[in-house]
Amino acid sequence: MPESGNPPQKQSHRVIKDHAVDRGSCRIALALTNKGNHSSAVIAERAIQEFSPVAVLFVGVAGALWETARLGDVVMATHVYAYHGGTSEDDGLKARPRVWEAPHAISQLGSHLARVNNWTDDTHGHGGAPQVHFGAIAAGEVVQNSKISAEAQWIRQHYNDALAIEMEAAGVAQAGHLNGAPVAIIRGISDRADGTKSSAEDRSWQPRAAANAAAFAVRLAMELVKEQTEITVPRTDRAQSGDRLAEHVHNTAHGSTIGIMAGSVKDSNVYLNTDPKVTSPKDLNAELDGFRLHLMRHHTEGALDDDTCREALADLDSARRTARENTAESSKRTAMTLKKLRGLIAECPVLVAKLAPLIVATGGSA
């Protein structure tokens, strides 16, 4: 579980033991980031590319900015500020933050779990069970431990709605945004970021706060996978969902409606009006060249901003290079790159529809 500051080395093992996932209910891949948004962004990017997860849950500890959150409570981010963005001018430092909002579906599910309030109990007996709070989290590049420093005052002036502060969430949020992966930021409150933070307090509260955040995150992960199962597995077959998750239908329809009536459908792909048809690496590269023209046209028309277009073109060039290698491994890399590209252009349904058959042509699922 990622941590701010200097977490105890054995802490993640204890969290996993205390909050185990029911056998067979879902798979969770764990990665540990270092301090800082840049490190967390790189690790998150690699994890998304490797595992193509249902969601990325970034879990650890943070400092509280307001008294409403007690030590040990959990904060789930509704949005994340990268608060170190700014411009230095003669009349002072002007804020130029970047902000990433939490996916609506994950936020709603988190709110539901908080209302149900059966995700943990007061096993430690320290002032009642932890509560879950929802609000902004500020992420920067320094350990914040003051209420009166110039930076602390600046944060309160420009990010007054932030409930907690830490050092990694902005990097993970950006990695999820660029790769089309939904991200949930879940942090346990281990200090108050007010000058009272100490090594002794960290040894006491960091494990406790991290364990509470992990408990909530594990429950959220199980609910997310449960929802995926309900979507992909027929209601009458859900008792056998562990064996049936791999048996699904890929439907790709462009401007059409697909209807299937069957008692059982296994290992099937249904494509309707999916021109162009790609039969070779040469064909695929030709279609990727054609897709580039569509991409540039949407950029010219204002449907894609400069940054998104630049990242999308870089992914497209990478996909063309790996497609030319024409091996099983290169096909997998091409599919992953095109899926990343799909996340970048998610706000342009026309482009997403044109990209779908190209992903399928590499052996990936649309």
Short mmCIF file of the C-alpha atoms (twelve columns), coordinates in Angstrom:
data_MODEL
# 
_entry.id   MODEL 
# 
loop_
_atom_site.group_PDB 
_atom_site.id 
_atom_site.type_symbol 
_atom_site.label_atom_id 
_atom_site.label_alt_id 
_atom_site.label_comp_id 
_atom_site.label_asym_id 
_atom_site.label_seq_id 
_atom_site.Cartn_x 
_atom_site.Cartn_y 
_atom_site.Cartn_z 
_atom_site.pdbx_PDB_model_num 
ATOM 1   C CA . MET A 1   0.000   0.000   0.000   1 
ATOM 2   C CA . PRO A 2   1.561   3.376   -0.942  1 
ATOM 3   C CA . GLU A 3   2.484   5.602   1.939   1 
ATOM 4   C CA . SER A 4   3.523   9.228   2.426   1 
ATOM 5   C CA . GLY A 5   6.572   9.866   4.555   1 
ATOM 6   C CA . ASN A 6   8.545   6.927   5.874   1 
ATOM 7   C CA . PRO A 7   6.188   3.975   6.484   1 
ATOM 8   C CA . PRO A 8   7.282   0.970   8.540   1 
ATOM 9   C CA . GLN A 9   8.672   -1.733  6.279   1 
ATOM 10  C CA . LYS A 10  6.353   -4.489  7.593   1 
ATOM 11  C CA . GLN A 11  3.220   -2.390  7.525   1 
ATOM 12  C CA . SER A 12  1.853   -3.508  4.145   1 
ATOM 13  C CA . HIS A 13  2.096   -7.188  5.120   1 
ATOM 14  C CA . ARG A 14  0.045   -6.571  8.251   1 
ATOM 15  C CA . VAL A 15  -2.583  -4.648  6.282   1 
ATOM 16  C CA . ILE A 16  -2.936  -7.495  3.787   1 
ATOM 17  C CA . LYS A 17  -3.290  -10.041 6.582   1 
ATOM 18  C CA . ASP A 18  -5.902  -8.011  8.480   1 
ATOM 19  C CA . HIS A 19  -8.015  -7.193  5.428   1 
ATOM 20  C CA . ALA A 20  -7.827  -10.264 3.220   1 
ATOM 21  C CA . VAL A 21  -9.991  -10.517 0.135   1 
ATOM 22  C CA . ASP A 22  -12.417 -13.434 0.041   1 
ATOM 23  C CA . ARG A 23  -10.836 -16.255 -1.950  1 
ATOM 24  C CA . GLY A 24  -11.895 -16.115 -5.588  1 
ATOM 25  C CA . SER A 25  -13.850 -12.856 -5.301  1 
ATOM 26  C CA . CYS A 26  -11.266 -10.685 -7.048  1 
ATOM 27  C CA . ARG A 27  -7.572  -10.283 -7.769  1 
ATOM 28  C CA . ILE A 28  -5.604  -7.316  -6.421  1 
ATOM 29  C CA . ALA A 29  -2.111  -6.448  -7.635  1 
ATOM 30  C CA . LEU A 30  -0.121  -4.464  -5.052  1 
ATOM 31  C CA . ALA A 31  2.593   -1.940  -5.883  1 
ATOM 32  C CA . LEU A 32  4.572   0.282   -3.503  1 
ATOM 33  C CA . THR A 33  5.500   3.782   -4.683  1 
ATOM 34  C CA . ASN A 34  8.178   6.057   -3.340  1 
ATOM 35  C CA . LYS A 35  7.553   9.586   -2.117  1 
ATOM 36  C CA . GLY A 36  6.500   12.168  -4.692  1 
ATOM 37  C CA . ASN A 37  4.016   12.520  -7.522  1 
ATOM 38  C CA . HIS A 38  6.555   11.730  -10.242 1 
ATOM 39  C CA . SER A 39  7.468   8.342   -8.744  1 
ATOM 40  C CA . SER A 40  3.836   7.412   -8.147  1 
ATOM 41  C CA . ALA A 41  2.898   8.377   -11.720 1 
ATOM 42  C CA . VAL A 42  5.554   6.092   -13.211 1 
ATOM 43  C CA . ILE A 43  4.585   3.112   -11.036 1 
ATOM 44  C CA . ALA A 44  0.881   3.630   -11.718 1 
ATOM 45  C CA . GLU A 45  1.510   3.880   -15.465 1 
ATOM 46  C CA . ARG A 46  3.442   0.597   -15.460 1 
ATOM 47  C CA . ALA A 47  0.814   -1.155  -13.340 1 
ATOM 48  C CA . ILE A 48  -2.018  -0.057  -15.637 1 
ATOM 49  C CA . GLN A 49  -0.148  -1.217  -18.726 1 
ATOM 50  C CA . GLU A 50  0.714   -4.565  -17.152 1 
ATOM 51  C CA . PHE A 51  -2.623  -5.489  -15.584 1 
ATOM 52  C CA . SER A 52  -5.357  -3.467  -17.373 1 
ATOM 53  C CA . PRO A 53  -7.206  -3.181  -14.037 1 
ATOM 54  C CA . VAL A 54  -10.894 -2.566  -13.446 1 
ATOM 55  C CA . ALA A 55  -9.758  0.354   -11.284 1 
ATOM 56  C CA . VAL A 56  -6.663  1.769   -9.596  1 
ATOM 57  C CA . LEU A 57  -7.009  2.257   -5.837  1 
ATOM 58  C CA . PHE A 58  -4.276  4.448   -4.391  1 
ATOM 59  C CA . VAL A 59  -4.111  3.804   -0.666  1 
ATOM 60  C CA . GLY A 60  -1.961  5.223   2.123   1 
ATOM 61  C CA . VAL A 61  -1.770  8.022   4.678   1 
ATOM 62  C CA . ALA A 62  -2.179  11.797  4.617   1 
ATOM 63  C CA . GLY A 63  -2.207  14.809  6.910   1 
ATOM 64  C CA . ALA A 64  -5.507  16.443  7.879   1 
ATOM 65  C CA . LEU A 65  -6.009  20.115  7.014   1 
ATOM 66  C CA . TRP A 66  -9.185  20.545  9.073   1 
ATOM 67  C CA . GLU A 67  -10.346 19.372  12.480  1 
ATOM 68  C CA . THR A 68  -13.351 17.549  10.982  1 
ATOM 69  C CA . ALA A 69  -11.139 14.538  10.174  1 
ATOM 70  C CA . ARG A 70  -9.841  12.707  13.229  1 
ATOM 71  C CA . LEU A 71  -6.620  10.737  13.375  1 
ATOM 72  C CA . GLY A 72  -7.392  7.292   11.947  1 
ATOM 73  C CA . ASP A 73  -10.302 8.505   9.823   1 
ATOM 74  C CA . VAL A 74  -10.373 7.844   6.070   1 
ATOM 75  C CA . VAL A 75  -10.614 10.439  3.293   1 
ATOM 76  C CA . MET A 76  -11.733 9.410   -0.194  1 
ATOM 77  C CA . ALA A 77  -10.911 12.092  -2.745  1 
ATOM 78  C CA . THR A 78  -13.694 13.652  -4.792  1 
ATOM 79  C CA . HIS A 79  -10.937 15.479  -6.663  1 
ATOM 80  C CA . VAL A 80  -7.167  15.879  -6.419  1 
ATOM 81  C CA . TYR A 81  -5.178  19.125  -6.635  1 
ATOM 82  C CA . ALA A 82  -1.595  19.220  -7.904  1 
ATOM 83  C CA . TYR A 83  -1.068  22.338  -5.816  1 
ATOM 84  C CA . HIS A 84  2.515   23.157  -6.779  1 
ATOM 85  C CA . GLY A 85  1.482   24.485  -10.185 1 
ATOM 86  C CA . GLY A 86  1.890   28.257  -10.245 1 
ATOM 87  C CA . THR A 87  3.564   31.319  -11.691 1 
ATOM 88  C CA . SER A 88  5.873   33.641  -9.741  1 
ATOM 89  C CA . GLU A 89  5.151   37.303  -10.480 1 
ATOM 90  C CA . ASP A 90  6.176   40.643  -8.970  1 
ATOM 91  C CA . ASP A 91  3.035   40.788  -6.875  1 
ATOM 92  C CA . GLY A 92  3.301   37.233  -5.592  1 
ATOM 93  C CA . LEU A 93  2.827   33.577  -6.417  1 
ATOM 94  C CA . LYS A 94  -0.280  32.893  -8.509  1 
ATOM 95  C CA . ALA A 95  -1.858  29.440  -8.344  1 
ATOM 96  C CA . ARG A 96  -2.093  27.406  -11.552 1 
ATOM 97  C CA . PRO A 97  -3.218  24.009  -10.306 1 
ATOM 98  C CA . ARG A 98  -4.162  20.904  -12.212 1 
ATOM 99  C CA . VAL A 99  -7.223  19.067  -10.961 1 
ATOM 100 C CA . TRP A 100 -8.475  15.520  -11.521 1 
ATOM 101 C CA . GLU A 101 -11.976 14.550  -10.466 1 
ATOM 102 C CA . ALA A 102 -12.774 11.087  -9.158  1 
ATOM 103 C CA . PRO A 103 -14.925 8.944   -11.504 1 
ATOM 104 C CA . HIS A 104 -18.583 9.419   -10.655 1 
ATOM 105 C CA . ALA A 105 -19.372 5.689   -10.401 1 
ATOM 106 C CA . ILE A 106 -16.536 5.028   -7.943  1 
ATOM 107 C CA . SER A 107 -17.453 8.062   -5.853  1 
ATOM 108 C CA . GLN A 108 -21.062 6.885   -5.624  1 
ATOM 109 C CA . LEU A 109 -20.003 3.375   -4.643  1 
ATOM 110 C CA . GLY A 110 -17.663 4.764   -1.991  1 
ATOM 111 C CA . SER A 111 -20.472 6.905   -0.579  1 
ATOM 112 C CA . HIS A 112 -22.714 3.851   -0.426  1 
ATOM 113 C CA . LEU A 113 -20.107 1.849   1.496   1 
ATOM 114 C CA . ALA A 114 -19.637 4.745   3.916   1 
ATOM 115 C CA . ARG A 115 -23.392 4.887   4.546   1 
ATOM 116 C CA . VAL A 116 -23.604 1.128   5.085   1 
ATOM 117 C CA . ASN A 117 -20.624 1.526   7.442   1 
ATOM 118 C CA . ASN A 118 -19.828 -2.161  7.855   1 
ATOM 119 C CA . TRP A 119 -16.346 -2.088  6.322   1 
ATOM 120 C CA . THR A 120 -14.476 -1.983  9.638   1 
ATOM 121 C CA . ASP A 121 -14.884 -1.895  13.394  1 
ATOM 122 C CA . ASP A 122 -13.002 -0.278  16.243  1 
ATOM 123 C CA . THR A 123 -10.563 -3.129  16.709  1 
ATOM 124 C CA . HIS A 124 -8.041  -0.861  18.397  1 
ATOM 125 C CA . GLY A 125 -10.522 0.793   20.750  1 
ATOM 126 C CA . HIS A 126 -9.283  4.333   20.111  1 
ATOM 127 C CA . GLY A 127 -12.278 6.648   20.279  1 
ATOM 128 C CA . GLY A 128 -14.764 4.794   18.128  1 
ATOM 129 C CA . ALA A 129 -14.733 3.365   14.646  1 
ATOM 130 C CA . PRO A 130 -13.071 5.464   11.918  1 
ATOM 131 C CA . GLN A 131 -15.299 7.592   9.708   1 
ATOM 132 C CA . VAL A 132 -15.072 8.148   5.943   1 
ATOM 133 C CA . HIS A 133 -14.941 11.717  4.619   1 
ATOM 134 C CA . PHE A 134 -15.307 12.811  0.998   1 
ATOM 135 C CA . GLY A 135 -13.600 15.899  -0.387  1 
ATOM 136 C CA . ALA A 136 -10.557 17.323  -2.108  1 
ATOM 137 C CA . ILE A 137 -7.018  16.108  -1.439  1 
ATOM 138 C CA . ALA A 138 -4.023  18.350  -2.143  1 
ATOM 139 C CA . ALA A 139 -0.853  16.664  -3.425  1 
ATOM 140 C CA . GLY A 140 2.523   18.412  -3.563  1 
ATOM 141 C CA . GLU A 141 6.223   17.671  -3.357  1 
ATOM 142 C CA . VAL A 142 7.040   18.555  0.257   1 
ATOM 143 C CA . VAL A 143 6.106   17.152  3.661   1 
ATOM 144 C CA . GLN A 144 3.653   19.674  5.115   1 
ATOM 145 C CA . ASN A 145 3.962   20.067  8.891   1 
ATOM 146 C CA . SER A 146 2.970   23.628  9.724   1 
ATOM 147 C CA . LYS A 147 -0.104  25.809  10.013  1 
ATOM 148 C CA . ILE A 148 1.781   29.127  9.898   1 
ATOM 149 C CA . SER A 149 4.406   28.681  7.184   1 
ATOM 150 C CA . ALA A 150 4.082   30.676  3.956   1 
ATOM 151 C CA . GLU A 151 3.229   27.525  2.012   1 
ATOM 152 C CA . ALA A 152 0.629   26.403  4.575   1 
ATOM 153 C CA . GLN A 153 -1.083  29.803  4.346   1 
ATOM 154 C CA . TRP A 154 -0.918  29.692  0.543   1 
ATOM 155 C CA . ILE A 155 -2.561  26.258  0.495   1 
ATOM 156 C CA . ARG A 156 -5.359  27.440  2.770   1 
ATOM 157 C CA . GLN A 157 -5.872  30.513  0.588   1 
ATOM 158 C CA . HIS A 158 -6.010  28.718  -2.777  1 
ATOM 159 C CA . TYR A 159 -7.136  25.176  -1.807  1 
ATOM 160 C CA . ASN A 160 -9.424  25.963  1.083   1 
ATOM 161 C CA . ASP A 161 -11.718 22.984  0.416   1 
ATOM 162 C CA . ALA A 162 -8.937  20.376  0.663   1 
ATOM 163 C CA . LEU A 163 -9.515  17.981  3.576   1 
ATOM 164 C CA . ALA A 164 -6.079  16.374  3.506   1 
ATOM 165 C CA . ILE A 165 -2.611  16.827  2.077   1 
ATOM 166 C CA . GLU A 166 -0.039  14.318  0.824   1 
ATOM 167 C CA . MET A 167 2.625   13.782  -1.856  1 
ATOM 168 C CA . GLU A 168 1.540   11.162  -4.420  1 
ATOM 169 C CA . ALA A 169 -2.130  11.312  -5.427  1 
ATOM 170 C CA . ALA A 170 -1.713  13.806  -8.287  1 
ATOM 171 C CA . GLY A 171 0.755   11.516  -10.077 1 
ATOM 172 C CA . VAL A 172 -1.556  8.510   -9.846  1 
ATOM 173 C CA . ALA A 173 -4.564  10.585  -10.922 1 
ATOM 174 C CA . GLN A 174 -2.744  11.813  -14.019 1 
ATOM 175 C CA . ALA A 175 -1.567  8.291   -14.921 1 
ATOM 176 C CA . GLY A 176 -5.143  7.051   -14.679 1 
ATOM 177 C CA . HIS A 177 -6.416  9.959   -16.780 1 
ATOM 178 C CA . LEU A 178 -3.885  9.375   -19.569 1 
ATOM 179 C CA . ASN A 179 -4.557  5.627   -19.638 1 
ATOM 180 C CA . GLY A 180 -8.333  5.680   -19.326 1 
ATOM 181 C CA . ALA A 181 -8.225  3.856   -15.972 1 
ATOM 182 C CA . PRO A 182 -10.607 4.936   -13.182 1 
ATOM 183 C CA . VAL A 183 -8.731  5.972   -10.035 1 
ATOM 184 C CA . ALA A 184 -9.850  6.143   -6.406  1 
ATOM 185 C CA . ILE A 185 -7.649  7.949   -3.880  1 
ATOM 186 C CA . ILE A 186 -8.148  6.614   -0.338  1 
ATOM 187 C CA . ARG A 187 -6.028  7.986   2.514   1 
ATOM 188 C CA . GLY A 188 -5.979  7.382   6.241   1 
ATOM 189 C CA . ILE A 189 -5.339  10.431  8.448   1 
ATOM 190 C CA . SER A 190 -2.077  9.857   10.329  1 
ATOM 191 C CA . ASP A 191 -1.247  13.453  11.395  1 
ATOM 192 C CA . ARG A 192 -2.617  16.983  11.322  1 
ATOM 193 C CA . ALA A 193 0.042   18.687  9.177   1 
ATOM 194 C CA . ASP A 194 0.155   21.431  11.809  1 
ATOM 195 C CA . GLY A 195 3.617   21.158  13.371  1 
ATOM 196 C CA . THR A 196 2.765   18.313  15.740  1 
ATOM 197 C CA . LYS A 197 3.968   15.539  13.416  1 
ATOM 198 C CA . SER A 198 6.786   13.476  14.979  1 
ATOM 199 C CA . SER A 199 8.496   10.138  14.469  1 
ATOM 200 C CA . ALA A 200 6.886   8.746   17.623  1 
ATOM 201 C CA . GLU A 201 3.415   9.810   16.479  1 
ATOM 202 C CA . ASP A 202 4.082   8.376   13.008  1 
ATOM 203 C CA . ARG A 203 5.021   4.997   14.473  1 
ATOM 204 C CA . SER A 204 1.723   4.946   16.315  1 
ATOM 205 C CA . TRP A 205 -0.690  6.451   13.810  1 
ATOM 206 C CA . GLN A 206 0.703   5.610   10.352  1 
ATOM 207 C CA . PRO A 207 0.058   1.837   10.672  1 
ATOM 208 C CA . ARG A 208 -3.382  2.459   12.151  1 
ATOM 209 C CA . ALA A 209 -4.403  5.008   9.517   1 
ATOM 210 C CA . ALA A 210 -3.008  2.860   6.685   1 
ATOM 211 C CA . ALA A 211 -4.894  -0.186  7.977   1 
ATOM 212 C CA . ASN A 212 -8.170  1.757   8.052   1 
ATOM 213 C CA . ALA A 213 -7.641  3.043   4.518   1 
ATOM 214 C CA . ALA A 214 -6.759  -0.481  3.361   1 
ATOM 215 C CA . ALA A 215 -9.898  -1.927  4.946   1 
ATOM 216 C CA . PHE A 216 -12.093 0.537   3.089   1 
ATOM 217 C CA . ALA A 217 -10.145 0.049   -0.172  1 
ATOM 218 C CA . VAL A 218 -10.444 -3.752  -0.042  1 
ATOM 219 C CA . ARG A 219 -14.189 -3.519  0.466   1 
ATOM 220 C CA . LEU A 220 -14.411 -1.032  -2.425  1 
ATOM 221 C CA . ALA A 221 -12.378 -3.371  -4.649  1 
ATOM 222 C CA . MET A 222 -14.686 -6.287  -3.906  1 
ATOM 223 C CA . GLU A 223 -17.759 -4.173  -4.711  1 
ATOM 224 C CA . LEU A 224 -16.212 -2.952  -7.975  1 
ATOM 225 C CA . VAL A 225 -15.510 -6.512  -9.128  1 
ATOM 226 C CA . LYS A 226 -18.975 -7.589  -8.000  1 
ATOM 227 C CA . GLU A 227 -20.487 -4.891  -10.215 1 
ATOM 228 C CA . GLN A 228 -18.321 -6.037  -13.156 1 
ATOM 229 C CA . THR A 229 -19.565 -9.594  -12.643 1 
ATOM 230 C CA . GLU A 230 -23.180 -8.467  -12.616 1 
ATOM 231 C CA . ILE A 231 -22.664 -6.672  -15.910 1 
ATOM 232 C CA . THR A 232 -20.797 -9.437  -17.747 1 
ATOM 233 C CA . VAL A 233 -22.347 -12.620 -16.326 1 
ATOM 234 C CA . PRO A 234 -26.030 -13.560 -16.850 1 
ATOM 235 C CA . ARG A 235 -28.097 -13.407 -13.648 1 
ATOM 236 C CA . THR A 236 -28.928 -17.143 -13.743 1 
ATOM 237 C CA . ASP A 237 -25.268 -18.059 -14.013 1 
ATOM 238 C CA . ARG A 238 -23.806 -15.814 -11.311 1 
ATOM 239 C CA . ALA A 239 -23.311 -18.719 -8.922  1 
ATOM 240 C CA . GLN A 240 -20.693 -19.986 -11.362 1 
ATOM 241 C CA . SER A 241 -19.185 -16.560 -12.058 1 
ATOM 242 C CA . GLY A 242 -15.680 -17.635 -11.040 1 
ATOM 243 C CA . ASP A 243 -15.619 -20.079 -13.948 1 
ATOM 244 C CA . ARG A 244 -17.576 -17.953 -16.381 1 
ATOM 245 C CA . LEU A 245 -15.825 -14.575 -16.353 1 
ATOM 246 C CA . ALA A 246 -13.693 -15.587 -19.311 1 
ATOM 247 C CA . GLU A 247 -16.761 -16.582 -21.343 1 
ATOM 248 C CA . HIS A 248 -18.127 -13.394 -22.832 1 
ATOM 249 C CA . VAL A 249 -19.114 -11.818 -26.101 1 
ATOM 250 C CA . HIS A 250 -17.293 -8.911  -27.700 1 
ATOM 251 C CA . ASN A 251 -19.782 -6.773  -29.612 1 
ATOM 252 C CA . THR A 252 -18.526 -4.011  -31.863 1 
ATOM 253 C CA . ALA A 253 -21.278 -1.979  -33.516 1 
ATOM 254 C CA . HIS A 254 -20.809 1.275   -35.368 1 
ATOM 255 C CA . GLY A 255 -24.100 3.057   -35.939 1 
ATOM 256 C CA . SER A 256 -26.007 -0.223  -35.542 1 
ATOM 257 C CA . THR A 257 -27.843 -2.315  -32.953 1 
ATOM 258 C CA . ILE A 258 -26.801 -5.857  -32.068 1 
ATOM 259 C CA . GLY A 259 -29.277 -8.450  -30.851 1 
ATOM 260 C CA . ILE A 260 -28.339 -12.010 -29.889 1 
ATOM 261 C CA . MET A 261 -30.775 -14.761 -28.958 1 
ATOM 262 C CA . ALA A 262 -29.105 -17.925 -27.761 1 
ATOM 263 C CA . GLY A 263 -29.223 -20.396 -24.921 1 
ATOM 264 C CA . SER A 264 -25.460 -20.242 -24.542 1 
ATOM 265 C CA . VAL A 265 -22.772 -18.182 -26.237 1 
ATOM 266 C CA . LYS A 266 -19.126 -19.065 -25.669 1 
ATOM 267 C CA . ASP A 267 -15.859 -17.657 -26.987 1 
ATOM 268 C CA . SER A 268 -17.649 -15.588 -29.610 1 
ATOM 269 C CA . ASN A 269 -16.832 -12.301 -31.279 1 
ATOM 270 C CA . VAL A 270 -19.561 -10.403 -33.107 1 
ATOM 271 C CA . TYR A 271 -18.520 -7.540  -35.367 1 
ATOM 272 C CA . LEU A 272 -21.050 -5.447  -37.237 1 
ATOM 273 C CA . ASN A 273 -20.060 -2.839  -39.816 1 
ATOM 274 C CA . THR A 274 -16.465 -2.832  -38.594 1 
ATOM 275 C CA . ASP A 275 -14.826 -1.702  -41.810 1 
ATOM 276 C CA . PRO A 276 -11.928 -1.443  -42.306 1 
ATOM 277 C CA . LYS A 277 -11.040 -5.160  -42.247 1 
ATOM 278 C CA . VAL A 278 -7.461  -5.753  -41.150 1 
ATOM 279 C CA . THR A 279 -5.805  -8.973  -42.299 1 
ATOM 280 C CA . SER A 280 -2.064  -8.297  -42.008 1 
ATOM 281 C CA . PRO A 281 0.475   -6.064  -40.212 1 
ATOM 282 C CA . LYS A 282 0.750   -4.050  -43.412 1 
ATOM 283 C CA . ASP A 283 -3.015  -3.517  -43.452 1 
ATOM 284 C CA . LEU A 284 -2.960  -2.547  -39.770 1 
ATOM 285 C CA . ASN A 285 -0.262  0.076   -40.291 1 
ATOM 286 C CA . ALA A 286 -2.190  1.473   -43.252 1 
ATOM 287 C CA . GLU A 287 -5.321  1.756   -41.094 1 
ATOM 288 C CA . LEU A 288 -3.313  3.371   -38.292 1 
ATOM 289 C CA . ASP A 289 -2.104  5.932   -40.809 1 
ATOM 290 C CA . GLY A 290 -5.704  6.563   -41.749 1 
ATOM 291 C CA . PHE A 291 -6.633  6.899   -38.077 1 
ATOM 292 C CA . ARG A 292 -3.902  9.542   -37.711 1 
ATOM 293 C CA . LEU A 293 -5.704  11.671  -40.305 1 
ATOM 294 C CA . HIS A 294 -8.967  11.402  -38.356 1 
ATOM 295 C CA . LEU A 295 -7.096  12.318  -35.165 1 
ATOM 296 C CA . MET A 296 -5.539  15.392  -36.733 1 
ATOM 297 C CA . ARG A 297 -8.877  16.497  -38.163 1 
ATOM 298 C CA . HIS A 298 -10.530 16.325  -34.749 1 
ATOM 299 C CA . HIS A 299 -7.642  18.341  -33.313 1 
ATOM 300 C CA . THR A 300 -7.997  20.963  -36.026 1 
ATOM 301 C CA . GLU A 301 -11.735 21.171  -35.345 1 
ATOM 302 C CA . GLY A 302 -11.098 21.696  -31.628 1 
ATOM 303 C CA . ALA A 303 -12.416 18.345  -30.383 1 
ATOM 304 C CA . LEU A 304 -8.956  17.456  -29.000 1 
ATOM 305 C CA . ASP A 305 -6.694  19.860  -27.116 1 
ATOM 306 C CA . ASP A 306 -2.997  20.214  -27.914 1 
ATOM 307 C CA . ASP A 307 -1.716  18.079  -25.024 1 
ATOM 308 C CA . THR A 308 -4.137  15.231  -25.694 1 
ATOM 309 C CA . CYS A 309 -3.378  15.262  -29.410 1 
ATOM 310 C CA . ARG A 310 0.368   15.213  -28.778 1 
ATOM 311 C CA . GLU A 311 0.102   12.246  -26.392 1 
ATOM 312 C CA . ALA A 312 -2.260  10.436  -28.770 1 
ATOM 313 C CA . LEU A 313 0.109   10.852  -31.730 1 
ATOM 314 C CA . ALA A 314 2.997   9.516   -29.641 1 
ATOM 315 C CA . ASP A 315 0.936   6.423   -28.739 1 
ATOM 316 C CA . LEU A 316 -0.061  5.986   -32.379 1 
ATOM 317 C CA . ASP A 317 3.580   6.074   -33.500 1 
ATOM 318 C CA . SER A 318 4.482   3.542   -30.810 1 
ATOM 319 C CA . ALA A 319 1.672   1.220   -31.947 1 
ATOM 320 C CA . ARG A 320 2.854   1.414   -35.580 1 
ATOM 321 C CA . ARG A 321 6.400   0.462   -34.573 1 
ATOM 322 C CA . THR A 322 5.361   -2.577  -32.559 1 
ATOM 323 C CA . ALA A 323 2.806   -3.652  -35.179 1 
ATOM 324 C CA . ARG A 324 5.585   -3.927  -37.785 1 
ATOM 325 C CA . GLU A 325 7.407   -6.531  -35.634 1 
ATOM 326 C CA . ASN A 326 4.567   -9.028  -36.256 1 
ATOM 327 C CA . THR A 327 5.115   -11.303 -33.236 1 
ATOM 328 C CA . ALA A 328 2.759   -12.478 -30.515 1 
ATOM 329 C CA . GLU A 329 4.484   -10.288 -27.956 1 
ATOM 330 C CA . SER A 330 4.496   -7.241  -30.228 1 
ATOM 331 C CA . SER A 331 0.775   -7.728  -30.934 1 
ATOM 332 C CA . LYS A 332 0.118   -7.655  -27.192 1 
ATOM 333 C CA . ARG A 333 2.137   -4.449  -26.822 1 
ATOM 334 C CA . THR A 334 0.319   -2.908  -29.777 1 
ATOM 335 C CA . ALA A 335 -3.055  -3.762  -28.246 1 
ATOM 336 C CA . MET A 336 -2.051  -2.240  -24.887 1 
ATOM 337 C CA . THR A 337 -0.819  0.939   -26.563 1 
ATOM 338 C CA . LEU A 338 -4.035  1.303   -28.552 1 
ATOM 339 C CA . LYS A 339 -6.084  0.764   -25.384 1 
ATOM 340 C CA . LYS A 340 -4.084  3.542   -23.746 1 
ATOM 341 C CA . LEU A 341 -4.831  5.692   -26.785 1 
ATOM 342 C CA . ARG A 342 -8.528  4.849   -26.416 1 
ATOM 343 C CA . GLY A 343 -8.452  6.249   -22.891 1 
ATOM 344 C CA . LEU A 344 -6.921  9.491   -24.124 1 
ATOM 345 C CA . ILE A 345 -9.613  10.056  -26.748 1 
ATOM 346 C CA . ALA A 346 -12.513 8.798   -24.623 1 
ATOM 347 C CA . GLU A 347 -14.302 12.141  -25.003 1 
ATOM 348 C CA . CYS A 348 -14.467 11.676  -28.804 1 
ATOM 349 C CA . PRO A 349 -16.884 8.758   -29.411 1 
ATOM 350 C CA . VAL A 350 -16.360 8.888   -33.177 1 
ATOM 351 C CA . LEU A 351 -12.617 8.295   -32.766 1 
ATOM 352 C CA . VAL A 352 -13.189 5.568   -30.174 1 
ATOM 353 C CA . ALA A 353 -15.502 3.763   -32.610 1 
ATOM 354 C CA . LYS A 354 -12.900 3.953   -35.400 1 
ATOM 355 C CA . LEU A 355 -10.198 2.639   -33.070 1 
ATOM 356 C CA . ALA A 356 -12.206 -0.370  -31.805 1 
ATOM 357 C CA . PRO A 357 -11.699 -2.673  -34.834 1 
ATOM 358 C CA . LEU A 358 -7.987  -1.868  -34.872 1 
ATOM 359 C CA . ILE A 359 -7.681  -3.019  -31.247 1 
ATOM 360 C CA . VAL A 360 -9.552  -6.209  -32.131 1 
ATOM 361 C CA . ALA A 361 -7.188  -6.762  -35.085 1 
ATOM 362 C CA . THR A 362 -4.237  -6.930  -32.697 1 
ATOM 363 C CA . GLY A 363 -5.930  -9.658  -30.681 1 
ATOM 364 C CA . GLY A 364 -7.176  -7.322  -27.946 1 
ATOM 365 C CA . SER A 365 -10.790 -6.878  -26.875 1 
ATOM 366 C CA . ALA A 366 -12.639 -3.808  -28.045 1 
# 
